[in-house]
Amino acid sequence: MPKVRIIKTVVDSAKPRSADWFLWDSELIGFGLKISEGGRKSYVCQYRTAGGRSGVTRRLTIGPHGSPWTVETARSEAKRILGRAANGQDPAQEKQAVRKRLSVTELCDLYVQHGCGTKKASTLATDRGRIERHIKPLIGKLKVPDVTRAEIKRFLQDVAEGKTATDIKTGKRGRAIVRGGQGTATRTVGLLGGIFSYAVDCDLIKFSPVIGVKRYTDKRGTRYLNEQELFALGAALRRAEIEGENPSALAILKLLVFTGARKGEIEQLTWHEVDFSTGYLNLIDSKTGQKAIPLNTGAMQVLRNQCRIEGNKYVFPAYRGDGHYEGTPKVWQRLRLLTNLANVRLHDLRHSFASVAVSNGASLPIIGALLGHAHAATTQRYAHLSDDPLRATSEAVGNHITAIMEGTKE
């Protein structure tokens, strides 16, 4: 077996082969990297139990490469394991005993703590909600090795049928209404897939019971506003402004319509990210990383109307404290009732922006760049060009939306 000092560049360059193989460290004897046939990389530690030549060779999986297991943290863990083995202990056997006792609830807690290093805070918050409201109540008490594909199928059906539905109080005024349904069931089983894959990476189980479970078709993200609905929304926004509705929420809603951005990207927007000279929002971080959003005339006007508060970096500051405004969903809920759009989510404003772009003849790569999908790099490349197709498309979409919402479209 090859031996080399294991460092990050060595780990990154290790390629999968036709079968699983190991790369062993040349300095810390027993510390190694396992590269699976499928390309998964995990740190391992190999040692001999007490008894000299009669001792048994054990191999213990430390964890998958990535957060929290970097080369440095894995090497430190390997030293700890080898030290315990040198003192006559058997860490691998102890881990097997723990594995037999580990419940799904405990696995979920480990996953949230150690298996989500690359996830955004908003995604992690959603994961926690699904874990606490669906996974733990239904299968949390099961032992991890006892979870079968049949258990996952039953879980999928139970969530779809609303067996985890509840209405709970959160804080002094908040409520969490959990309905379940097929979409929630499908997405929660998807999360379970990640959780049990983490268990496989940690050598807690050999195979994920989620593999092969057929899920319901996820129909989320298909709703968008037609021209009549956009007109009704424009009228509702103007009426809400006259009637004294929260100005920050109304401005955020307008920006969501004009830019196709995500709610969090606008609510958390800082003045440092607004560039009036180039007409771009240069987001430092978003769901897809750094992102540039071109501003059409409608969006620019909304931003120019916002007042800066000294000492607060946010475009839409909270009314208490130094954070950002977070009340947009409540205002949107009231507007939906006024506009007969009860089935429209805030995120559907993003889809509506894309649908107007399509109707104006924009290409899919341009739309993907505008929305910050897989083509975020294209947005950055076009940002400083005078003849900017992204800006032209955004301007056309903004003008079209303005005309519809103000009732001036011919």
Secondary structure by P-SEA (a helix, b strand, c coil): cccccccaaaaaaccccccbbbbbbccccccbbbbcccbbbbbbbbbbccccccbbbbbbbcccccccccaaaaaaaaaaaaaaaaacccaaaaaaaaaaaccaaaaaaaaaacccccccaaaaaaaaaaaaccccccccccccccccaaaaaaaaaaaaacccbbbbbccccbbbbbbccaaaaaaaaaaaaaaaaaaaaaccccccccccccccccccccccccaaaaaaaaaaaaaaaaacccaaaaaaaaaaaaccccaaaaaaccccccccccccccccccccccbbbbbcaaaaaaaaacccccccccccccccccccccaaaaaaaaaaaaacccccccaaaaaaaaaaaaaacccaaaaaaaacccaaaaaaaaccccccaaaaaaaaaaaaaaaaaacccc
